[in-house]
Amino acid sequence: MISAFFVILIAFLAGVEGILDEFQFHQPLVAATLIGLATGHLMEGVILGGTLQMLALGWMNIGAAIAPDAALASVVSAYLVTGPAQVDVKTGMAIAIPLAVAGQILTIGVRTITVALAHIADREAEKGNVAGVERVHWLALVFQGLRIAIPTVIVMAVGAGPVNAALNAIPEVITKGLAVAGGFIVVVGYAMVINMMATAELWPFFFLGFALSAVTELNLIAMGIIGLVLALIYLQLSPKFNGGNGGGSNGGGSAGGSGGDPVDAILNNY
């Protein structure tokens, strides 16, 4: 019962954060991990969330165009993977894609409702009723939360048996096709990340990371320490961060002046 309460709470917060973007509960990595934690299957939630996060990197609202809904896809697919249904991660990925499209339709409907709420808020503002404007604001956020919470409750109420039966009834060609499509979208997400870091200064670190990943004795903590040390060395030696003097002590000493770099000044203080 407690687990179900936290799953619904996380679903509600994910819907609200899809609009607020403050605590990022709607991001797949956060939402799926929290669902996994609530259901007692943290590892599966992290794996699914990390994979879906790469998929969602290419999803963004541009103008009036609304992107597929990462919140609904993350919450419901994570519950199917980590909940009583115990769906495997690949199937969860395949389910997440149509869920994202369904969530896109839901968020369009909710935003249409909030247009009417905005007019109500305008009328309250004309009356000078600040409390009334706040109530309308909170009501709009509640609608956004229910947009994710209600479908999640429906999936939870249906139960594992009917869910598995429905999934098994889907032709294999469709589920495999969705899985392949999801894999392609993940590749697009990786490509976007690489495109953002495609600079002459960062390419050596990119290829070095691939080389170090082959050293199986190193865990993530060791890799993080190596990355931090390399970043500090780069900042110390690069003329770009040392006033153009070749990275010597003179460049570091002049960082506190008007032509220095603030990052180098902070490092020199330590």
C-alpha positions as CSV (number, residue, x, y, z in Angstrom):
1,M,0.0,0.0,0.0
2,I,2.8,2.4,0.9
3,S,4.6,1.5,-2.4
4,A,1.5,2.2,-4.4
5,F,1.1,5.6,-2.6
6,F,4.7,6.6,-3.5
7,V,4.2,5.5,-7.1
8,I,1.1,7.7,-7.5
9,L,2.9,10.6,-5.8
10,I,5.9,10.3,-8.1
11,A,3.5,10.1,-11.1
12,F,1.8,13.3,-9.9
13,L,5.0,15.2,-9.3
14,A,6.3,14.0,-12.8
15,G,3.2,15.5,-14.4
16,V,3.6,18.8,-12.5
17,E,7.4,19.0,-13.3
18,G,6.6,18.5,-17.0
19,I,5.5,22.2,-16.8
20,L,7.6,23.6,-14.0
21,D,11.0,22.1,-15.0
22,E,12.3,22.9,-11.5
23,F,13.2,19.6,-9.9
24,Q,13.2,17.5,-13.1
25,F,10.9,14.7,-11.8
26,H,9.6,14.3,-15.3
27,Q,13.0,13.3,-16.7
28,P,13.1,9.6,-17.4
29,L,16.3,9.0,-15.4
30,V,14.7,10.6,-12.3
31,A,11.2,9.3,-12.7
32,A,12.1,5.7,-13.5
33,T,14.7,5.6,-10.8
34,L,12.2,6.9,-8.2
35,I,9.6,4.4,-9.4
36,G,12.1,1.6,-9.1
37,L,13.0,2.8,-5.6
38,A,9.3,2.8,-4.6
39,T,8.7,-0.7,-5.9
40,G,11.9,-2.2,-4.5
41,H,13.6,-2.8,-7.9
42,L,16.0,0.1,-8.1
43,M,18.5,-1.4,-10.5
44,E,15.8,-2.1,-13.2
45,G,14.5,1.5,-12.7
46,V,17.9,3.0,-13.2
47,I,18.7,0.9,-16.3
48,L,15.3,1.8,-17.9
49,G,15.6,5.4,-16.9
50,G,19.1,5.8,-18.3
51,T,18.0,4.3,-21.6
52,L,14.9,6.4,-21.9
53,Q,16.9,9.5,-21.0
54,M,19.0,9.1,-24.1
55,L,15.8,8.7,-26.1
56,A,14.3,11.8,-24.6
57,L,17.3,14.0,-25.4
58,G,15.8,14.7,-28.8
59,W,12.4,15.7,-27.3
60,M,11.7,19.3,-26.8
61,N,8.9,21.8,-27.2
62,I,9.5,24.2,-30.1
63,G,7.0,27.0,-30.4
64,A,3.5,25.6,-30.5
65,A,4.8,22.1,-31.3
66,I,4.6,19.8,-28.3
67,A,7.1,17.0,-27.9
68,P,6.2,13.4,-26.9
69,D,5.6,13.2,-23.2
70,A,8.6,11.8,-21.4
71,A,6.8,11.8,-18.0
72,L,4.0,9.4,-18.9
73,A,6.3,7.2,-20.8
74,S,8.8,7.0,-17.9
75,V,6.3,6.5,-15.1
76,V,4.1,3.9,-16.6
77,S,6.8,1.9,-18.4
78,A,8.9,2.0,-15.2
79,Y,6.0,0.6,-13.2
80,L,5.5,-2.2,-15.7
81,V,9.2,-3.1,-15.5
82,T,9.6,-2.7,-11.7
83,G,6.1,-3.5,-10.5
84,P,4.2,-6.8,-10.3
85,A,4.0,-7.2,-14.1
86,Q,7.9,-7.6,-14.1
87,V,8.1,-6.7,-17.8
88,D,11.7,-6.8,-19.2
89,V,13.5,-3.6,-19.9
90,K,13.4,-4.1,-23.7
91,T,9.7,-4.5,-23.6
92,G,9.4,-1.5,-21.4
93,M,11.4,0.6,-23.9
94,A,9.0,-0.6,-26.7
95,I,6.0,0.3,-24.6
96,A,7.4,3.8,-23.7
97,I,7.2,5.0,-27.3
98,P,3.4,4.7,-27.8
99,L,3.0,5.9,-24.2
100,A,4.9,9.1,-25.0
101,V,2.6,9.7,-28.0
102,A,-0.5,9.1,-25.8
103,G,1.0,11.5,-23.2
104,Q,1.5,14.1,-25.9
105,I,-2.2,14.0,-26.7
106,L,-3.1,14.2,-23.0
107,T,-0.9,17.2,-22.4
108,I,-2.4,19.0,-25.4
109,G,-5.8,18.4,-23.9
110,V,-4.8,19.7,-20.5
111,R,-3.1,22.8,-21.9
112,T,-6.4,23.5,-23.8
113,I,-8.2,23.4,-20.5
114,T,-5.7,25.8,-18.9
115,V,-6.5,28.3,-21.6
116,A,-10.0,28.6,-20.0
117,L,-8.3,28.8,-16.5
118,A,-6.2,31.6,-17.7
119,H,-9.3,33.6,-18.6
120,I,-10.7,32.9,-15.1
121,A,-7.4,34.1,-13.6
122,D,-7.7,37.3,-15.7
123,R,-11.1,38.0,-14.3
124,E,-9.9,37.4,-10.7
125,A,-7.0,39.8,-11.4
126,E,-9.4,42.5,-12.6
127,K,-11.2,42.2,-9.3
128,G,-7.9,42.5,-7.4
129,N,-8.4,39.0,-6.0
130,V,-4.8,37.7,-5.7
131,A,-5.9,34.6,-3.7
132,G,-8.2,33.7,-6.6
133,V,-5.4,34.0,-9.1
134,E,-3.3,31.7,-6.9
135,R,-6.1,29.1,-6.7
136,V,-6.4,29.0,-10.4
137,H,-2.7,28.6,-10.8
138,W,-2.6,25.7,-8.3
139,L,-5.7,24.1,-10.1
140,A,-3.8,24.2,-13.4
141,L,-0.8,22.4,-11.8
142,V,-3.2,19.8,-10.3
143,F,-4.5,19.1,-13.8
144,Q,-1.0,18.6,-15.0
145,G,-0.2,16.2,-12.2
146,L,-3.5,14.2,-12.7
147,R,-2.5,13.9,-16.4
148,I,0.1,11.3,-15.3
149,A,-1.3,10.1,-12.0
150,I,-4.7,8.9,-13.4
151,P,-3.2,6.7,-16.2
152,T,-0.8,5.3,-13.6
153,V,-3.6,4.4,-11.3
154,I,-5.5,2.7,-14.1
155,V,-2.5,0.6,-14.9
156,M,-2.1,-0.3,-11.2
157,A,-5.8,-1.1,-10.9
158,V,-5.8,-3.4,-13.9
159,G,-3.2,-5.6,-12.4
160,A,-0.3,-7.6,-13.6
161,G,-2.3,-10.4,-15.2
162,P,-4.3,-8.4,-17.7
163,V,-1.3,-6.2,-18.5
164,N,0.8,-9.2,-19.3
165,A,-2.0,-10.7,-21.4
166,A,-2.4,-7.5,-23.3
167,L,1.3,-7.3,-24.0
168,N,1.5,-10.9,-25.1
169,A,-1.4,-10.3,-27.5
170,I,0.6,-7.7,-29.3
171,P,2.2,-9.2,-32.5
172,E,5.9,-9.8,-32.1
173,V,6.6,-7.8,-35.3
174,I,5.1,-4.7,-33.7
175,T,7.0,-5.0,-30.4
176,K,10.3,-5.7,-32.1
177,G,9.7,-2.9,-34.5
178,L,9.1,-0.5,-31.7
179,A,12.2,-1.7,-29.9
180,V,14.3,-1.2,-33.0
181,A,12.8,2.3,-33.5
182,G,13.6,3.1,-29.8
183,G,17.2,2.0,-30.4
184,F,17.4,4.4,-33.4
185,I,16.1,7.3,-31.3
186,V,18.7,6.5,-28.6
187,V,21.4,6.8,-31.2
188,V,20.0,10.2,-32.2
189,G,20.3,11.2,-28.5
190,Y,24.0,10.1,-28.4
191,A,24.6,12.0,-31.6
192,M,23.1,15.2,-30.1
193,V,25.4,14.9,-27.1
194,I,28.4,14.4,-29.3
195,N,27.4,17.3,-31.5
196,M,27.3,19.6,-28.5
197,M,30.8,18.6,-27.4
198,A,32.3,18.5,-30.9
199,T,35.2,20.9,-30.2
200,A,38.9,20.5,-30.8
201,E,39.6,20.7,-27.1
202,L,37.2,18.0,-26.0
203,W,37.7,15.4,-28.7
204,P,40.8,13.9,-27.0
205,F,38.8,13.4,-23.8
206,F,36.0,11.7,-25.8
207,F,38.3,9.1,-27.3
208,L,40.3,8.7,-24.1
209,G,37.0,7.8,-22.4
210,F,36.4,5.0,-24.9
211,A,39.9,3.7,-24.3
212,L,39.5,3.7,-20.5
213,S,36.2,2.0,-20.7
214,A,38.0,-1.1,-21.9
215,V,39.9,-1.3,-18.5
216,T,37.4,-3.5,-16.6
217,E,39.2,-3.2,-13.3
218,L,38.2,0.5,-13.1
219,N,34.8,1.3,-11.5
220,L,32.8,4.4,-12.0
221,I,34.3,6.2,-9.0
222,A,37.8,5.6,-10.4
223,M,36.7,6.8,-13.8
224,G,35.2,9.9,-12.3
225,I,38.5,10.7,-10.4
226,I,40.5,10.2,-13.6
227,G,38.1,12.6,-15.4
228,L,38.4,15.2,-12.7
229,V,42.2,15.0,-12.6
230,L,42.4,15.4,-16.4
231,A,40.0,18.4,-16.3
232,L,42.1,20.1,-13.6
233,I,45.4,19.4,-15.6
234,Y,43.8,20.8,-18.7
235,L,42.7,24.0,-16.9
236,Q,46.2,24.4,-15.5
237,L,48.1,23.8,-18.8
238,S,45.8,25.3,-21.4
239,P,46.7,28.9,-22.5
240,K,43.0,29.5,-22.9
241,F,42.6,29.4,-19.2
242,N,45.9,31.0,-18.2
243,G,45.8,34.5,-19.8
244,G,47.4,33.3,-23.1
245,N,50.8,32.8,-21.4
246,G,51.3,29.1,-22.2
247,G,49.9,27.9,-18.9
248,G,52.9,28.8,-16.7
249,S,52.9,30.2,-13.2
250,N,52.9,33.8,-14.6
251,G,49.6,33.1,-16.5
252,G,48.1,31.6,-13.3
253,G,49.3,34.6,-11.3
254,S,47.6,37.1,-13.6
255,A,44.3,35.3,-13.5
256,G,43.1,37.5,-10.7
257,G,43.5,40.6,-12.9
258,S,41.2,42.0,-15.4
259,G,42.4,39.7,-18.2
260,G,42.4,36.5,-16.2
261,D,39.9,33.7,-16.1
262,P,37.8,33.4,-12.9
263,V,38.0,29.6,-13.0
264,D,41.8,29.7,-12.9
265,A,41.7,32.2,-10.1
266,I,39.5,29.8,-8.0
267,L,42.0,27.0,-8.7
268,N,44.9,29.1,-7.7
269,N,43.3,29.9,-4.3
270,Y,43.5,26.2,-3.5
